[in-house]
Amino acid sequence: MKALLAGAYDLVASLRAWRLWTLLGWVEIRQRYARSKLGPFWLTISMGVMATTLGLLYGLLFGQNLSTYLPMISIGIVMWGLFSGVVNDGCNAFIAGAGYIKQIPSPKYLFVLQVAWRNLVIFLHNFIIVLIVLAIFGIKSWVSIWLFFPGLLLFVLNAMWMASFAGVVAARFRDFPQIVASLLQVAFYVSPILFHGEMLSKKHQWVIELNPIAYLIDIVRQPLLGIYPAASAWVITGGMAFLGWGLALAFAGRYIKRIPYWV
Protein backbone atom coordinates (compact mmCIF):
# COMPACT_ATOMS: atom_id res chain seq x y z
CA MET A 1 0.00 0.00 0.00
CA LYS A 2 2.85 2.38 0.81
CA ALA A 3 4.43 1.78 -2.59
CA LEU A 4 1.07 2.30 -4.31
CA LEU A 5 0.57 5.64 -2.56
CA ALA A 6 4.12 6.73 -3.43
CA GLY A 7 3.50 5.92 -7.09
CA ALA A 8 0.11 7.68 -7.06
CA TYR A 9 1.64 10.77 -5.43
CA ASP A 10 4.33 10.91 -8.12
CA LEU A 11 1.70 10.55 -10.86
CA VAL A 12 -0.43 13.37 -9.43
CA ALA A 13 2.63 15.62 -9.12
CA SER A 14 3.52 14.83 -12.73
CA LEU A 15 0.01 15.64 -13.95
CA ARG A 16 0.20 18.99 -12.22
CA ALA A 17 3.39 19.74 -14.16
CA TRP A 18 1.50 19.39 -17.46
CA ARG A 19 3.11 22.49 -18.94
CA LEU A 20 6.53 20.88 -18.58
CA TRP A 21 5.85 17.47 -20.11
CA THR A 22 3.79 18.90 -22.97
CA LEU A 23 6.60 21.36 -23.71
CA LEU A 24 9.28 18.65 -23.55
CA GLY A 25 7.27 16.40 -25.86
CA TRP A 26 6.67 19.18 -28.35
CA VAL A 27 10.32 20.26 -28.32
CA GLU A 28 11.43 16.68 -28.94
CA ILE A 29 9.18 16.42 -31.99
CA ARG A 30 10.54 19.71 -33.35
CA GLN A 31 14.14 18.59 -32.78
CA ARG A 32 13.57 15.20 -34.36
CA TYR A 33 12.18 16.74 -37.55
CA ALA A 34 14.31 19.90 -37.66
CA ARG A 35 15.00 21.13 -41.22
CA SER A 36 12.41 18.72 -42.59
CA LYS A 37 9.75 20.26 -44.81
CA LEU A 38 7.10 17.69 -43.94
CA GLY A 39 8.18 16.94 -40.36
CA PRO A 40 6.15 14.15 -38.73
CA PHE A 41 4.05 13.89 -41.89
CA TRP A 42 6.84 11.68 -43.24
CA LEU A 43 5.62 9.07 -40.74
CA THR A 44 2.09 9.59 -42.00
CA ILE A 45 3.16 9.08 -45.61
CA SER A 46 5.13 5.91 -44.85
CA MET A 47 2.30 4.52 -42.73
CA GLY A 48 -0.22 5.36 -45.43
CA VAL A 49 1.85 3.57 -48.05
CA MET A 50 2.22 0.53 -45.77
CA ALA A 51 -1.50 0.40 -44.96
CA THR A 52 -2.45 0.68 -48.64
CA THR A 53 0.10 -1.92 -49.77
CA LEU A 54 -0.74 -4.45 -47.07
CA GLY A 55 -4.47 -3.82 -47.51
CA LEU A 56 -4.38 -4.44 -51.24
CA LEU A 57 -2.01 -7.43 -50.96
CA TYR A 58 -3.73 -9.30 -48.13
CA GLY A 59 -7.17 -8.27 -49.32
CA LEU A 60 -6.54 -9.89 -52.71
CA LEU A 61 -4.74 -12.91 -51.23
CA PHE A 62 -7.55 -13.64 -48.75
CA GLY A 63 -10.34 -12.69 -51.14
CA GLN A 64 -11.62 -9.83 -48.99
CA ASN A 65 -13.95 -7.04 -50.02
CA LEU A 66 -11.56 -4.09 -50.26
CA SER A 67 -14.27 -1.55 -49.40
CA THR A 68 -14.46 -3.05 -45.90
CA TYR A 69 -10.98 -4.57 -45.58
CA LEU A 70 -8.97 -1.42 -46.37
CA PRO A 71 -10.70 0.70 -43.67
CA MET A 72 -10.26 -2.13 -41.17
CA ILE A 73 -6.55 -2.60 -41.81
CA SER A 74 -5.85 1.15 -42.04
CA ILE A 75 -7.44 1.89 -38.66
CA GLY A 76 -5.69 -1.13 -37.14
CA ILE A 77 -2.23 -0.06 -38.36
CA VAL A 78 -2.69 3.56 -37.22
CA MET A 79 -3.87 2.46 -33.76
CA TRP A 80 -1.05 -0.05 -33.51
CA GLY A 81 1.41 2.73 -34.32
CA LEU A 82 0.13 4.64 -31.28
CA PHE A 83 0.20 1.61 -28.99
CA SER A 84 3.64 0.33 -30.00
CA GLY A 85 5.04 3.89 -30.00
CA VAL A 86 3.95 4.54 -26.40
CA VAL A 87 5.18 1.17 -25.10
CA ASN A 88 8.45 1.17 -27.06
CA ASP A 89 9.31 4.76 -26.20
CA GLY A 90 8.22 4.11 -22.62
CA CYS A 91 11.13 1.70 -22.28
CA ASN A 92 13.50 4.63 -22.74
CA ALA A 93 11.43 7.25 -20.92
CA PHE A 94 13.67 7.47 -17.85
CA ILE A 95 16.87 6.71 -19.74
CA ALA A 96 16.24 9.55 -22.20
CA GLY A 97 15.38 11.88 -19.34
CA ALA A 98 18.52 10.98 -17.36
CA GLY A 99 19.92 14.50 -17.69
CA TYR A 100 16.87 16.03 -16.04
CA ILE A 101 16.48 13.25 -13.46
CA LYS A 102 20.07 13.60 -12.23
CA GLN A 103 20.10 17.39 -12.07
CA ILE A 104 16.58 18.50 -11.17
CA PRO A 105 14.32 17.04 -8.45
CA SER A 106 11.16 16.26 -10.40
CA PRO A 107 8.37 13.63 -10.38
CA LYS A 108 9.37 10.66 -12.49
CA TYR A 109 6.02 9.96 -14.18
CA LEU A 110 6.55 13.25 -15.95
CA PHE A 111 8.69 11.40 -18.49
CA VAL A 112 6.06 8.71 -19.11
CA LEU A 113 3.49 11.45 -19.73
CA GLN A 114 5.95 13.12 -22.08
CA VAL A 115 6.20 9.90 -24.10
CA ALA A 116 2.41 9.52 -24.24
CA TRP A 117 1.91 13.15 -25.27
CA ARG A 118 4.55 12.96 -28.01
CA ASN A 119 3.02 9.83 -29.50
CA LEU A 120 -0.49 11.30 -29.31
CA VAL A 121 0.67 14.30 -31.35
CA ILE A 122 2.17 11.95 -33.94
CA PHE A 123 -1.03 9.87 -33.84
CA LEU A 124 -3.09 12.94 -34.72
CA HIS A 125 -0.93 13.36 -37.83
CA ASN A 126 -1.35 9.68 -38.73
CA PHE A 127 -5.10 9.80 -38.13
CA ILE A 128 -5.34 11.71 -41.40
CA ILE A 129 -4.95 8.30 -43.06
CA VAL A 130 -8.10 7.06 -41.31
CA LEU A 131 -10.05 10.16 -42.30
CA ILE A 132 -9.01 9.78 -45.95
CA VAL A 133 -9.94 6.09 -46.05
CA LEU A 134 -13.31 6.71 -44.38
CA ALA A 135 -13.96 9.59 -46.77
CA ILE A 136 -13.27 7.33 -49.76
CA PHE A 137 -15.20 4.26 -48.61
CA GLY A 138 -17.77 6.03 -46.44
CA ILE A 139 -18.80 5.60 -42.83
CA LYS A 140 -21.25 2.72 -42.57
CA SER A 141 -23.04 4.16 -39.54
CA TRP A 142 -22.64 7.30 -37.43
CA VAL A 143 -24.52 5.95 -34.39
CA SER A 144 -21.47 4.25 -32.84
CA ILE A 145 -18.75 6.70 -33.84
CA TRP A 146 -18.89 8.64 -30.54
CA LEU A 147 -17.69 5.50 -28.73
CA PHE A 148 -14.31 6.00 -30.37
CA PHE A 149 -13.42 8.68 -27.81
CA PRO A 150 -13.91 6.66 -24.59
CA GLY A 151 -12.32 3.76 -26.45
CA LEU A 152 -9.28 5.89 -27.28
CA LEU A 153 -9.00 6.95 -23.63
CA LEU A 154 -8.96 3.33 -22.44
CA PHE A 155 -6.56 2.45 -25.25
CA VAL A 156 -4.05 5.12 -24.21
CA LEU A 157 -4.43 4.39 -20.48
CA ASN A 158 -3.55 0.74 -21.06
CA ALA A 159 -0.59 1.63 -23.24
CA MET A 160 0.65 4.07 -20.59
CA TRP A 161 0.68 1.64 -17.67
CA MET A 162 2.62 -0.81 -19.82
CA ALA A 163 5.06 1.98 -20.73
CA SER A 164 5.41 2.87 -17.05
CA PHE A 165 6.25 -0.69 -16.06
CA ALA A 166 8.62 -1.13 -19.02
CA GLY A 167 10.37 2.17 -18.27
CA VAL A 168 11.23 1.20 -14.70
CA VAL A 169 12.48 -2.26 -15.70
CA ALA A 170 14.48 -0.88 -18.65
CA ALA A 171 16.15 1.71 -16.41
CA ARG A 172 17.60 -1.19 -14.42
CA PHE A 173 18.10 -3.73 -17.23
CA ARG A 174 19.17 -2.15 -20.52
CA ASP A 175 18.39 -5.29 -22.54
CA PHE A 176 14.70 -4.98 -21.73
CA PRO A 177 13.82 -2.54 -24.58
CA GLN A 178 15.00 -5.12 -27.13
CA ILE A 179 12.86 -7.77 -25.47
CA VAL A 180 9.81 -5.48 -25.55
CA ALA A 181 10.42 -4.61 -29.22
CA SER A 182 10.55 -8.32 -30.10
CA LEU A 183 7.38 -9.08 -28.14
CA LEU A 184 5.55 -6.22 -29.84
CA GLN A 185 6.61 -7.50 -33.23
CA VAL A 186 5.13 -10.90 -32.43
CA ALA A 187 2.01 -9.29 -30.96
CA PHE A 188 1.45 -7.37 -34.20
CA TYR A 189 1.08 -10.58 -36.22
CA VAL A 190 -1.08 -12.48 -33.72
CA SER A 191 -3.43 -9.55 -33.07
CA PRO A 192 -6.41 -8.79 -35.35
CA ILE A 193 -4.78 -5.95 -37.27
CA LEU A 194 -4.20 -7.60 -40.63
CA PHE A 195 -7.12 -9.98 -40.12
CA HIS A 196 -10.47 -10.12 -38.35
CA GLY A 197 -12.35 -12.82 -36.46
CA GLU A 198 -14.47 -13.94 -39.41
CA MET A 199 -11.31 -14.89 -41.30
CA LEU A 200 -10.49 -17.53 -38.65
CA SER A 201 -12.10 -20.92 -38.22
CA LYS A 202 -13.94 -21.68 -34.97
CA LYS A 203 -11.07 -23.75 -33.58
CA HIS A 204 -8.71 -20.82 -34.05
CA GLN A 205 -10.92 -18.16 -32.46
CA TRP A 206 -8.85 -18.47 -29.29
CA VAL A 207 -6.18 -16.36 -31.04
CA ILE A 208 -8.53 -13.40 -30.59
CA GLU A 209 -10.43 -14.45 -27.47
CA LEU A 210 -7.27 -14.89 -25.38
CA ASN A 211 -5.47 -11.86 -26.79
CA PRO A 212 -5.98 -8.71 -24.65
CA ILE A 213 -4.66 -6.48 -27.45
CA ALA A 214 -7.54 -7.68 -29.63
CA TYR A 215 -10.02 -6.08 -27.24
CA LEU A 216 -8.02 -2.84 -27.20
CA ILE A 217 -8.12 -2.72 -31.00
CA ASP A 218 -11.84 -3.50 -31.05
CA ILE A 219 -12.91 -0.62 -28.79
CA VAL A 220 -11.26 1.96 -31.09
CA ARG A 221 -11.71 0.37 -34.51
CA GLN A 222 -15.25 -0.96 -34.40
CA PRO A 223 -16.93 2.40 -33.58
CA LEU A 224 -15.29 3.95 -36.66
CA LEU A 225 -16.59 1.05 -38.76
CA GLY A 226 -20.16 1.54 -37.53
CA ILE A 227 -20.08 -1.40 -35.11
CA TYR A 228 -20.85 -1.36 -31.40
CA PRO A 229 -18.00 -3.08 -29.50
CA ALA A 230 -19.13 -5.99 -27.37
CA ALA A 231 -19.77 -5.26 -23.69
CA SER A 232 -17.08 -7.81 -22.84
CA ALA A 233 -14.50 -5.68 -24.68
CA TRP A 234 -15.28 -2.68 -22.45
CA VAL A 235 -15.20 -4.79 -19.30
CA ILE A 236 -11.90 -6.44 -20.19
CA THR A 237 -10.12 -3.25 -21.29
CA GLY A 238 -11.50 -1.32 -18.31
CA GLY A 239 -10.37 -4.06 -15.95
CA MET A 240 -6.95 -4.12 -17.62
CA ALA A 241 -6.58 -0.37 -17.12
CA PHE A 242 -7.66 -0.52 -13.46
CA LEU A 243 -5.52 -3.49 -12.46
CA GLY A 244 -2.63 -2.48 -14.72
CA TRP A 245 -2.38 1.01 -13.27
CA GLY A 246 -2.61 -0.35 -9.74
CA LEU A 247 0.30 -2.73 -10.35
CA ALA A 248 2.29 -0.13 -12.30
CA LEU A 249 1.92 2.52 -9.59
CA ALA A 250 2.88 0.07 -6.85
CA PHE A 251 5.88 -1.13 -8.86
CA ALA A 252 7.02 2.39 -9.69
CA GLY A 253 6.43 3.58 -6.13
CA ARG A 254 8.68 0.84 -4.79
CA TYR A 255 11.61 1.57 -7.08
CA ILE A 256 11.11 5.22 -8.05
CA LYS A 257 13.81 6.50 -5.69
CA ARG A 258 16.35 4.19 -7.31
CA ILE A 259 15.79 5.48 -10.86
CA PRO A 260 18.34 8.37 -10.57
CA TYR A 261 21.02 5.80 -9.65
CA TRP A 262 20.03 3.40 -12.43
CA VAL A 263 19.99 5.92 -15.27
BELRAPE-V987936 format. One line per field, one symbol per residue. psi: psi as a letter, one per 30 degrees, with the letter a starting at -180 (. if undefined). A space follows every 50 residues. Layout:
psi = ???
This chain:
psi = eeeeeeeeeeeeeeefhfeefeeeeeeeeeeegkgkefbffeeeeeeeee eeeeeeeeeeeghljfffeeeeeeeeeeeeeeeeeeeefeegeeefgeee efekjlkffefeeeeeeefeeeeeeffeeeeeeeeeflkekffffffeee eeeeeeeeeeeeeeeeeeefeejffeeeeeeeeeeeeefflieflleffk lefgffeeegjffeeeeeffeeefggkkkkeeeeeeeeeeeeeeeeeeee eeeegeffeffe.
